[in-house]
Amino acid sequence: MAAVNRNMFDASVTTDRPRGASLMVLPLNLIASIISHLEDPGDLARLCRTCRVLNYMTLPQLYKSITLTSYDRIRYRGDQPEGMGSASPFSMGLNAIITRPYASLVRSLTLRGNWRESELEEHARIGRVTDSSMMLNIVVRAAIDKMKELESFSWELNTKMLETVYLGLAQQPKLTSLTIRFPSSRHPRPTIVIPPMPHLRRLEITDIDPLCYPDDISTLLWKSKKLQELNLHWSPRMREEQEPSVMVHDYFRKCISAKQPLRVKKIGLRNLYALHTEEFNLAFDQTIVEDVTILTNVKSDDCNFMNTFVDSTWPISPPHIIRIKSIRQDRFNRRHADFLGNFTGLERLYFVNATPNPNDMRSPKHLEYPAPTPPFVDHNHNNPGSAPAYTPDTTPSCSPGLQASIRDAYLNNIIINHAATLRHLLLPSYWPLSSNTIARIVHSSPQLEQLAFATEFSSMETLGLLLPFLRNLVAVRLLVPTGATSSPQTPRPPKASLGRLSSCPAEDVFASALSLADIVEADDDILIEKFSESLADPQVFSQLRFFGFGWKAFELLDYYTIPAVPPLERTVESQSQSPADLVGEEYIDSSPSLSNPAPRASTEDKPDSFVARQTKART
């Protein structure tokens, strides 16, 4: 970067400001603090073009993290193709890193998307790498060599990263995070042993498939003595086709032979379908692991007993004393429930919804990157050896009785073994909880800060009684019940049980509501009004900041007072009782709840006003 001119800071400062005060009258450290909070590249680029001072201060933030996306087709913005007059944004981004003096500012580089390889079949038959892929790797290597301060690198392209890039990364002294996407096609590619990168603290390998020429990561794992986080994502093909071709020993064989187990604190395994061996216990120091993530893409796998012979080889009783603090999983079966009963001390437990929930999202999240593109003819064909597309069921196919039994086993082990230490608890949407079950969780988990669960419409009245007992609660989310364990038809609640909801401007919406999904469909302004009233007690909900309702989320902000008619006289029971004692009492219809707000305390100087809370919808 060019040297700083001594007149640079004086050039933009002027006493004549016919259009108002200039930004440059602010102290430079304050301007730098403002710029550090900007994330949009467009905003940063516009600031760079404003004046020389802002250009000098904004360039490091603009080039700090670079993400370049490649597309296998020409995209259009309006009537003009992207990169008209030069090349694609992906190519021009790499060109800027190599040819301009800003590479030293880059701390993170991500390359993602689809790289189009011409004549791939012909090159595969003669055992050659396509020229386009080789040139891509050469250009990326040239960019890496110029980024002396690179700390994070992500290769998320659909083509394979070659040895020339690996060798460049191995020479980066400050590289601490690496993400590699292995190829998902069976075309022959060169397979190499990834060189060691001793300073790595985070490693993520995705799309691992033994039949798609993956690289050897055993040396990389063995030499990464500072590794703290390891994420391995396999292709879902093996689990879908019941093909146990993954040999876990191959990845950790050098750690095992050297008797140097990995001392990682966070480990994530996705779509793992392999037989367990005793040597796996020697690959990790299990007394160090604190965070475990186990996810699968096969959504109906909980009820697919064809995988039993492989999955049952993994033990449920840990061979050593474990100190796991966080678990994230999307499979629910008896073996996992029993595993939770074999240790104590969990602080974060996340049950990821294993099936797409139409009540939690308006539309599925597509993996493509949005941009206006005119109609085109796709010349890319599926690979002959690729696995057929898998469409998961919308709900688990297990019987309701089996799911209820598994749910009860999970909840019992959670309450008995982990409730006293839990701070985050996310339960799946197809486990609708009764009032008594919610009371048990609240009573046994006083340290909860984040809570998400599904409940029936009839249990809404008790939430206002139970949530105040969670004094540390910062975020809560009510999920709409789905799946076989939820009641097929929720009876319409009596009109009286809707309480003050019937007095809102959208009386018809709440009066005709048969389930939580009907209320979630209400207009955001109506929900904001009700939440502003129901969650306005500063003595009860002062810590609560976020409230999720189905697929919607709201942020609770400051308190304020608004004029109101004198509230009706009501008797509110003391909150010194336990949550379990409150469930089932006869006064529940007149108690505070999300659908029946408690009377707000009047302010001393304004007896004709009451406290409400500013609420904002979040995306």
C-alpha positions in Angstrom: 0.0 0.0 0.0 1.2 3.5 -0.8 2.9 5.5 1.9 0.8 7.9 3.9 1.3 11.5 2.6 1.7 14.0 5.4 -1.0 16.2 3.8 -3.5 13.4 3.5 -5.4 14.2 6.6 -5.5 18.0 5.9 -6.8 17.6 2.4 -10.3 16.7 3.3 -10.8 19.0 6.3 -12.3 22.3 5.5 -14.0 25.1 7.4 -16.3 25.9 4.5 -19.2 23.4 4.7 -22.1 24.8 2.6 -23.8 21.4 2.7 -23.6 20.9 6.4 -21.0 19.4 8.8 -18.4 17.2 7.4 -17.7 13.7 8.7 -14.1 14.6 9.1 -14.7 16.9 12.1 -15.0 13.7 14.2 -11.9 12.3 15.9 -10.2 9.8 13.7 -10.4 7.1 16.4 -14.2 7.5 16.4 -14.4 7.2 12.6 -12.2 4.1 12.8 -14.6 2.6 15.4 -17.6 3.3 13.1 -15.9 1.8 10.1 -15.1 -1.4 12.1 -18.8 -2.1 12.5 -19.5 -2.0 8.7 -19.9 -5.4 7.1 -21.5 -4.8 3.7 -18.8 -4.7 1.0 -20.8 -2.1 -1.0 -20.9 0.3 1.9 -17.2 -0.1 2.5 -16.4 0.3 -1.2 -18.4 3.6 -1.4 -16.6 4.9 1.7 -13.3 4.1 0.0 -14.3 6.4 -2.9 -15.3 9.3 -0.7 -12.0 10.9 0.2 -8.4 10.0 0.7 -8.7 9.8 4.5 -11.6 7.4 4.4 -10.0 5.4 1.7 -6.9 4.9 3.9 -9.0 4.0 6.9 -11.5 1.7 5.1 -9.3 -0.3 2.8 -8.1 -2.7 5.6 -11.7 -3.4 6.5 -12.8 -3.9 2.9 -10.0 -6.4 2.2 -10.0 -8.1 5.6 -12.4 -10.8 4.5 -12.9 -11.7 0.9 -15.5 -14.1 -0.5 -15.4 -14.9 -4.2 -18.2 -16.9 -5.8 -17.8 -18.7 -9.1 -20.8 -19.6 -11.3 -21.0 -22.1 -14.1 -23.1 -19.8 -16.2 -23.2 -16.1 -17.1 -25.4 -14.1 -14.7 -27.2 -10.9 -15.5 -27.9 -7.8 -13.5 -30.9 -6.3 -15.2 -30.1 -6.4 -19.0 -26.3 -6.5 -18.6 -24.1 -9.5 -17.9 -21.9 -9.4 -14.9 -18.3 -8.4 -15.8 -19.2 -6.9 -19.1 -16.1 -5.4 -20.6 -13.7 -7.4 -18.5 -14.1 -10.9 -16.9 -16.3 -12.5 -14.3 -16.3 -11.0 -10.7 -14.6 -14.2 -9.5 -11.6 -13.8 -11.9 -11.4 -10.0 -11.4 -11.3 -10.5 -7.6 -8.3 -12.8 -7.9 -6.7 -10.4 -10.3 -7.1 -7.6 -7.8 -5.4 -9.6 -5.1 -2.5 -10.5 -7.3 -1.8 -7.3 -9.2 -2.7 -4.6 -6.6 -0.8 -3.8 -3.4 -3.6 -4.9 -1.0 -3.0 -8.6 -0.6 -1.2 -8.0 2.7 -4.6 -6.7 4.1 -6.4 -10.0 3.6 -7.0 -12.0 6.7 -9.7 -14.4 5.3 -10.2 -15.8 1.8 -13.2 -17.9 0.7 -13.6 -19.4 -2.7 -17.0 -21.0 -3.3 -19.4 -22.0 -6.0 -19.2 -24.1 -9.2 -16.1 -24.1 -11.4 -17.0 -25.2 -15.0 -14.5 -27.8 -16.3 -14.7 -28.3 -20.1 -13.9 -31.7 -21.6 -13.7 -33.3 -18.2 -14.6 -36.8 -19.6 -11.9 -36.6 -22.2 -9.2 -35.5 -19.8 -10.3 -38.2 -17.3 -9.8 -41.0 -19.9 -6.2 -40.0 -20.6 -5.4 -39.3 -16.9 -5.0 -35.5 -17.1 -6.3 -32.6 -15.1 -8.2 -30.1 -17.1 -6.3 -27.0 -18.1 -9.0 -24.8 -16.5 -8.6 -26.5 -13.1 -4.9 -26.3 -13.3 -4.9 -22.6 -14.2 -7.3 -22.0 -11.3 -5.0 -23.6 -8.8 -2.0 -21.7 -10.2 -3.8 -18.4 -9.9 -5.0 -19.2 -6.3 -1.4 -20.2 -5.4 -0.2 -16.8 -6.7 -2.8 -15.0 -4.6 -1.9 -17.0 -1.5 1.8 -16.3 -1.8 1.0 -12.5 -1.7 -1.3 -12.7 1.4 1.4 -12.8 4.1 -1.2 -12.2 6.9 -3.7 -14.9 5.8 -5.4 -16.5 8.8 -8.3 -18.3 7.3 -8.8 -20.1 4.0 -11.9 -21.9 2.6 -12.0 -23.9 -0.6 -15.7 -24.5 -1.2 -15.5 -25.0 -5.0 -16.8 -28.1 -6.7 -13.5 -28.8 -8.3 -10.6 -30.4 -6.4 -7.8 -28.4 -4.8 -4.4 -29.5 -6.1 -1.0 -29.9 -4.6 0.2 -26.5 -5.7 -2.4 -24.7 -3.4 -1.7 -27.1 -0.5 2.0 -26.3 -0.6 1.3 -22.6 -0.7 -1.0 -22.9 2.4 1.7 -24.9 4.2 4.0 -21.9 4.0 1.6 -19.5 5.6 2.9 -18.9 9.2 -0.4 -17.4 10.5 -2.9 -19.7 8.9 -5.1 -21.0 11.8 -8.4 -22.0 10.0 -8.8 -24.2 6.9 -11.9 -25.5 5.1 -11.6 -27.9 2.2 -14.4 -29.3 0.1 -13.4 -32.6 -1.5 -14.8 -33.5 -5.0 -18.1 -35.3 -5.3 -17.6 -36.8 -8.7 -15.9 -40.1 -9.5 -13.7 -38.7 -12.3 -10.1 -39.7 -11.7 -8.1 -37.0 -9.9 -4.6 -37.0 -8.4 -4.6 -38.0 -4.8 -1.9 -36.5 -2.5 -0.9 -36.5 1.1 -1.9 -33.1 2.5 1.3 -31.5 3.9 1.3 -30.5 7.6 0.2 -27.0 8.7 1.4 -26.9 12.3 -0.4 -23.7 13.3 -3.9 -24.8 12.5 -6.5 -24.4 15.2 -9.6 -25.2 13.1 -10.0 -27.8 10.3 -13.1 -28.6 8.4 -13.3 -31.2 5.6 -16.5 -31.6 3.7 -18.0 -34.0 1.0 -15.7 -36.9 1.9 -16.4 -39.9 -0.3 -14.0 -42.8 -0.5 -14.9 -43.4 -4.2 -14.3 -39.8 -5.3 -10.5 -39.7 -4.9 -10.2 -37.8 -1.5 -6.8 -36.6 -0.4 -5.0 -38.2 2.6 -5.5 -36.1 5.8 -3.7 -38.3 8.2 -0.4 -36.3 8.2 -2.3 -33.1 8.5 -4.1 -34.3 11.6 -1.0 -35.8 13.1 1.1 -32.6 12.8 -1.6 -30.2 13.8 -0.6 -30.1 17.5 -2.6 -26.8 18.1 -5.8 -28.1 16.6 -8.8 -27.1 18.7 -11.8 -27.8 16.4 -12.2 -30.6 13.9 -15.3 -31.0 11.6 -15.5 -33.9 9.2 -18.5 -34.0 6.8 -19.0 -37.1 4.7 -21.2 -37.4 1.7 -24.7 -38.7 2.5 -24.4 -41.3 -0.3 -22.9 -44.0 1.9 -25.7 -43.8 4.5 -28.4 -43.7 1.9 -27.0 -46.7 0.1 -26.0 -48.6 3.3 -22.4 -48.7 2.0 -19.9 -48.9 5.0 -16.9 -48.0 2.9 -15.6 -45.4 5.3 -12.6 -46.6 7.3 -12.2 -44.2 10.2 -8.8 -45.7 11.1 -7.3 -44.4 7.8 -7.8 -40.8 8.9 -6.2 -41.1 12.3 -3.7 -43.9 11.6 -0.6 -41.8 12.2 -2.0 -40.3 15.4 -2.7 -43.9 16.6 0.7 -45.3 15.6 2.5 -42.5 17.2 0.3 -42.7 20.3 -0.4 -39.0 20.0 -4.2 -38.6 20.2 -5.8 -35.4 19.0 -6.5 -33.0 21.8 -9.4 -31.2 20.2 -12.1 -29.4 22.2 -14.7 -29.3 19.5 -15.5 -32.2 17.1 -18.2 -32.4 14.5 -19.1 -35.5 12.6 -21.7 -35.3 9.8 -23.2 -38.2 7.8 -20.7 -40.7 9.4 -21.5 -44.2 8.3 -18.8 -46.5 9.5 -18.1 -49.5 11.7 -16.7 -48.7 15.1 -13.3 -50.0 16.1 -11.4 -49.9 19.3 -8.7 -47.9 17.7 -11.1 -45.0 17.4 -10.8 -44.5 21.2 -7.1 -43.9 20.7 -7.5 -41.2 18.1 -8.9 -38.6 20.5 -8.2 -37.7 24.1 -11.8 -38.0 25.2 -11.2 -36.2 28.4 -10.5 -33.0 26.5 -13.5 -32.9 24.2 -16.1 -30.4 25.3 -18.3 -29.8 22.2 -19.7 -32.6 20.1 -21.9 -32.2 16.9 -23.4 -35.3 15.3 -25.6 -34.6 12.3 -27.0 -36.6 9.4 -28.6 -35.6 6.1 -30.8 -38.7 6.0 -33.9 -37.3 7.7 -35.8 -40.5 8.1 -32.8 -42.4 9.5 -34.3 -42.5 13.0 -36.7 -45.1 11.7 -34.5 -46.8 9.1 -33.6 -50.0 10.9 -31.5 -51.1 7.9 -28.5 -49.1 9.3 -28.8 -50.9 12.7 -25.9 -53.3 12.0 -23.5 -50.5 11.5 -24.7 -47.9 14.0 -25.1 -50.4 16.8 -21.3 -51.1 16.8 -20.8 -47.7 18.4 -20.8 -47.9 22.2 -23.2 -45.9 24.4 -21.1 -46.1 27.5 -18.0 -43.9 27.2 -14.7 -45.8 28.1 -13.3 -42.8 30.0 -14.7 -40.0 32.1 -15.9 -37.4 29.7 -16.4 -33.7 30.2 -18.7 -32.8 27.3 -20.3 -29.4 27.8 -22.2 -29.1 24.5 -24.0 -31.6 22.2 -25.8 -30.8 18.9 -27.6 -33.6 17.1 -30.5 -34.3 14.8 -31.1 -38.0 15.4 -33.4 -39.2 18.1 -33.3 -42.9 19.2 -33.0 -44.9 22.3 -29.2 -45.4 22.1 -28.6 -41.6 22.1 -31.0 -41.2 25.0 -29.2 -43.8 27.0 -25.9 -42.1 26.2 -27.1 -38.9 27.9 -27.8 -40.9 31.0 -24.2 -42.1 31.3 -22.6 -38.7 32.3 -23.5 -35.4 33.8 -22.6 -31.7 33.4 -24.0 -30.7 30.0 -24.4 -26.9 29.6 -25.8 -26.7 26.0 -28.0 -29.3 24.4 -29.4 -28.6 20.9 -31.8 -31.0 19.2 -31.8 -29.9 15.6 -35.1 -30.4 13.8 -34.5 -33.5 11.7 -37.2 -32.8 9.1 -38.1 -29.7 7.2 -40.8 -28.0 9.2 -43.3 -26.0 7.1 -44.4 -24.2 10.2 -40.9 -22.9 11.0 -40.2 -21.4 7.6 -42.1 -19.8 4.8 -40.0 -21.4 2.1 -37.0 -23.8 2.0 -33.6 -22.3 2.0 -32.0 -23.0 -1.4 -28.3 -23.5 -1.6 -27.9 -21.4 -4.7 -26.6 -17.8 -4.4 -29.4 -15.3 -5.3 -29.0 -13.0 -8.3 -31.2 -12.1 -11.3 -30.4 -14.5 -14.1 -32.3 -14.8 -17.4 -33.5 -18.2 -18.7 -30.7 -20.4 -20.0 -30.0 -23.9 -21.2 -28.1 -25.9 -18.6 -25.3 -27.9 -20.4 -24.1 -29.6 -17.2 -25.3 -33.1 -16.8 -25.3 -35.3 -13.8 -22.4 -37.6 -13.4 -23.2 -41.2 -14.3 -21.7 -42.5 -11.1 -23.4 -40.0 -8.8 -26.1 -41.1 -6.3 -29.7 -40.4 -7.1 -31.3 -37.4 -5.4 -32.8 -38.1 -2.0 -36.0 -36.5 -1.0 -36.6 -36.8 2.8 -40.0 -37.4 4.2 -41.8 -34.5 5.6 -42.3 -36.2 9.0 -40.7 -39.2 10.7 -42.4 -42.4 9.8 -42.1 -44.0 13.3 -45.2 -44.8 15.2 -46.4 -42.1 17.7 -46.0 -44.6 20.6 -42.3 -45.2 19.8 -41.6 -41.5 19.4 -43.3 -40.7 22.7 -41.2 -43.4 24.4 -38.0 -42.0 23.0 -39.0 -38.5 23.9 -39.8 -39.5 27.5 -36.4 -41.3 27.7 -34.6 -38.2 26.6 -36.5 -35.9 28.9 -36.0 -38.1 31.9 -32.2 -38.3 31.4 -32.0 -34.6 30.7 -33.9 -33.6 33.9 -32.1 -36.2 36.1 -28.5 -35.8 34.8 -28.1 -32.4 33.2 -30.9 -30.0 34.2 -29.0 -28.4 37.1 -26.2 -27.2 34.8 -28.1 -26.6 31.5 -27.9 -23.1 30.1 -29.1 -23.7 26.5 -31.8 -26.2 25.7 -33.4 -26.6 22.2 -36.0 -29.3 21.8 -37.4 -30.6 18.5 -40.6 -29.3 17.1 -42.3 -32.7 17.0 -42.1 -33.2 20.8 -45.1 -31.1 21.9 -44.8 -30.8 25.7 -47.6 -30.7 28.2 -47.9 -28.2 31.0 -46.6 -30.7 33.5 -43.5 -31.5 31.4 -42.8 -27.8 30.9 -43.1 -27.3 34.7 -40.6 -30.1 35.4 -38.1 -28.6 33.0 -38.4 -25.1 34.4 -38.3 -26.4 38.0 -35.2 -28.5 37.5 -33.3 -26.0 35.2 -32.9 -22.7 37.0 -29.8 -21.7 35.0 -31.5 -21.7 31.6 -30.6 -18.8 29.4 -31.9 -20.0 26.1 -35.0 -22.3 25.7 -36.9 -23.6 22.7 -39.7 -26.1 22.8 -43.0 -27.0 21.1 -46.3 -26.9 23.0 -49.9 -27.3 22.2 -52.3 -24.4 22.0 -54.0 -25.4 25.2 -50.7 -25.1 27.2 -50.2 -21.4 26.2 -51.9 -20.2 29.4 -49.3 -21.7 31.7 -46.3 -20.1 30.0 -46.9 -16.8 31.8 -46.8 -18.7 35.1 -43.6 -20.7 34.4 -41.3 -18.5 32.4 -40.9 -15.9 35.3 -39.1 -18.6 37.3 -36.2 -18.6 34.7 -34.6 -15.4 36.0 -31.6 -15.8 33.6 -33.6 -16.4 30.5 -32.4 -14.3 27.5 -34.0 -16.0 24.6 -37.1 -18.2 24.3 -38.7 -19.8 21.2 -42.1 -21.5 20.9 -42.1 -24.0 18.2 -45.2 -25.1 16.3 -45.8 -28.8 17.0 -45.3 -31.1 14.0 -45.0 -34.8 13.4 -46.7 -37.8 14.7 -46.4 -37.1 18.4 -48.5 -34.0 18.1 -52.2 -34.3 18.4 -53.7 -34.6 14.9 -56.5 -32.2 15.7 -56.2 -29.5 18.4 -59.6 -28.7 19.8 -60.6 -25.1 19.5 -60.1 -23.4 22.8 -63.1 -21.7 24.4 -63.5 -18.0 23.7 -63.0 -17.1 27.3 -59.6 -18.8 27.4 -58.3 -16.4 24.8 -58.4 -13.6 27.5 -57.4 -10.2 26.3 -56.4 -11.4 22.9 -60.1 -11.1 21.9 -59.9 -7.4 22.6 -57.2 -6.6 20.1 -58.0 -5.0 16.7 -57.6 -8.4 15.0 -60.3 -10.1 17.2 -61.3 -12.4 14.4 -57.7 -13.8 14.0 -57.4 -14.9 17.6 -61.0 -15.9 18.1 -60.8 -18.3 15.2 -57.3 -19.6 16.0 -57.2 -23.4 16.4 -53.5 -23.8 16.9 -50.3 -21.9 17.4 -49.7 -21.9 13.6 -52.9 -19.8 13.2 -51.6 -17.2 15.6 -48.1 -17.2 14.0 -49.8 -16.3 10.7 -51.2 -13.1 12.2 -49.8 -9.8 11.1 -46.5 -8.8 12.8 -47.9 -5.5 14.1 -50.6 -7.4 16.0 -48.1 -9.8 17.5 -45.8 -7.0 18.4 -48.6 -5.2 20.2 -49.5 -8.3 22.3 -45.8 -9.1 23.1 -45.2 -5.5 24.1 -47.9 -5.8 26.7 -47.4 -9.4 27.8 -43.6 -9.1 28.3 -43.5 -5.6 29.8 -43.0 -6.4 33.5 -39.4 -5.3 34.2 -39.2 -7.3 37.4 -40.0 -10.6 35.6 -38.7 -10.2 32.0 -35.8 -7.7 32.4 -33.3 -10.3 31.1 -35.4 -11.5 28.2 -34.1 -10.1 24.9 -35.4 -12.3 22.1 -38.7 -14.1 21.7 -39.3 -16.6 18.9 -42.8 -17.6 17.8 -42.9 -20.3 15.1 -40.7 -19.1 12.3 -40.9 -15.5 13.5 -38.5 -13.8 15.9 -38.8 -10.6 17.9 -36.3 -8.5 19.7 -37.4 -6.9 23.0 -36.0 -3.4 23.5 -36.5 -0.6 26.0 -39.5 0.0 28.2 -41.9 2.9 27.8 -45.2 4.2 29.1 -48.4 4.7 27.2 -51.8 6.0 28.2 -54.3 3.3 29.2 -57.6 2.9 30.8 -57.5 1.8 34.4 -57.0 -2.0 34.4 -59.6 -4.4 35.8 -59.0 -5.5 39.4 -57.4 -8.9 39.4 -55.8 -11.1 41.9 -52.3 -12.3 40.9 -50.8 -15.1 43.0 -47.4 -14.7 44.6 -44.6 -16.1 42.5 -42.9 -17.7 45.5 -44.5 -21.0 44.6 -42.7 -23.6 42.6 -43.5 -24.0 38.9 -45.0 -27.5 39.5 -47.4 -26.1 42.0 -48.8 -23.6 39.5 -49.8 -26.1 36.9 -53.4 -27.1 36.9 -54.7 -24.5 39.4 -58.2 -23.1 38.9 -57.1 -19.5 38.6 -55.1 -20.1 35.5 -57.5 -18.2 33.2 -57.0 -15.0 35.1 -53.2 -15.4 35.5 -50.7 -13.6 33.3 -49.7 -15.3 30.1 -48.8 -14.5 26.6 -52.4 -14.6 25.6 -53.7 -13.1 28.8 -51.3 -10.3 29.9 -51.0 -9.3 33.5 -52.1 -5.8 34.5 -49.1 -3.4 34.1 -48.0 -1.6 37.2 -48.9 2.1 37.0 -46.1 4.6 37.4 -46.2 6.8 40.4 -46.2 10.1 38.5 -48.5 9.0 35.8 -51.3 6.9 37.2 -53.1 7.0 33.9 -50.4 5.1 32.0 -48.8 1.7 32.1 -45.5 0.2 31.1 -45.0 -1.5 27.7 -41.9 -2.7 25.9 -40.6 -1.8 22.5 -40.6 -4.8 20.3 -39.0 -5.2 16.9 -39.4 -8.1 14.4 -36.2 -9.8 13.3 -35.5 -11.7 10.2 
